[in-house]
Structure formats: C-alpha cells, structure tokens
C-alpha cells in the first residue's frame, strides 16, 4: 500500500483488482501501460500461492504486449517465479527499487534528479 501511495503521489494512475477475474475484466475494458501483481493473492477468503502465475497466463491469452511485473518475494515467488517468467512475465522482483527502476525505464514513473 505504501508503494501505491507513492506512485499516486507522483501522478501515476493505479487501478487495483482484488481477484484475477477482476484484473482480467479491467484489461478487457482498457489498455494499461503495465500490469503489476503479487504472486500470492487472497480470493474468496482463500490464499492462492500461485495467483500471479495464473494471472500472467490469463493475460497472455488475451494480450501478448502489455508488460507484466510480478512484485513478490518469499517461498511462492521462488516456487512459481520461473514459471511466471516462462509464461510471459517481463519482470520478477521482490525489490521495490528494482520495480521502480523498471517503471522509470518504461517512463511510467518520474525520474528524480540527484541534488
């Protein structure tokens, strides 16, 4: 939530989805510059350890071009991360700094100049 707040304070539009299906509905309605997802998500009261992997697979069935980042660490990222990359995720990281750098490289997050 801190990262979302930081992005929004820098005028980055962020849409959140609470489920894979909700994310796919959003993608059917509009085009996104990038999709960022965690690997683990709770849906309908149940923890889904590979939700990010399933989202990548579902997005790639609809859209081959939108960049996808999986922002996650821990056991699920280690277990499902390589499969997510194989399925079409462009970025797999547990580091906010790496994710911010990726967003900067894609000109989706402002570059701050050192003082």
N, C-alpha and C positions, 0 to 999 in steps of 0.2 A: 504494500500500500504506500510506503514511503516513496518507492520508485515511481509509482503512478502519479503521486502528488508532485514530485519533482518534474516529471515530463509535462504535466498540465501547467505548472507554473512557467514553463518555457514555451507555452502556446502549442504544445504537441497535443493533437486530438487523440484521446484514448477512449476506446469503446471496450467494455468488459462483457464477458459472457460467462455464465455460471455452469454451462454444460457444453459438451461437444456439439450437440444438436443446435443449441442457441448460437454458437460460433458459426456453424455452417449456415444457419438462417441469415445471420449478419452478412456473411460472404456472398450469399445469393442476392442480397439486396443492394450491395455496394462494393466498390473496389477499395482495397486497402493497400497502403504503401508497404506494410509489413504486418505479419501476424507474430505475436509473442505469446507463448504458452508455457506454463509449467508442465512438468511430466506427470505429477500426481494431482488429481483433482477429486473433490468430493461431489458426487452427483447422487441425488435422491437418498441422501443420508449414508452413502456407501463410498468408501475410499477406493479410487481406481488408480492403481500404481502406474499403469501404462496409458493413461488418458492422453498425454501429449503425443505419444506414438500413434494412437488411434486417430487423433485429430490430424496429424501430418498425413497419414494415409488417406483420410477422407478428403482433406483439402486437395491433395494431388489428384484425386479422381475428378475434381471439379476444375482445378486451376493449376497449371504447371508453372506459372510465372511468379506469383506473389511470394516474396521471400518469407521464410518461416524461421523463427528463432525459438529454441527450447531453452528456457531460463530455469534451470533446476540443478540441484546438487543432491548428494546422498545416494542411497542404495538404488532407488528407481532410475535415477539418471545414469548410473553406472551400468545397470542391467539393460535398460531399454534405449539408452542414448545412441549406441552404434546402429541399432535397428532404425531409429528415427532418422539418422543421417542417411542411411541406405534408402529409406522411404521418401526422402526429399527435403528434409530439414536442412537449411543452409547454415545454421549456427546452432551449436550446442554448448552452453556455458552455464556455470554456476556463479559467475562473477558479474556483478553489476557493472564494473568498469569495462569488461570486455563487451557486454551488451551495449553500453553507452557508446563505446568506440565503433561498434558495428552500425549503430543508428547514426552516428556522426559521418561515417564513411558513406552512408546512403543519403546523407543530407536531410535526415529526419530529426535530428537533434542539433541544437546550435553548438557551434564550436566556440569555446571560450578562450580568449587570448590571455596568455600569462601576463601578469602586471610587472 
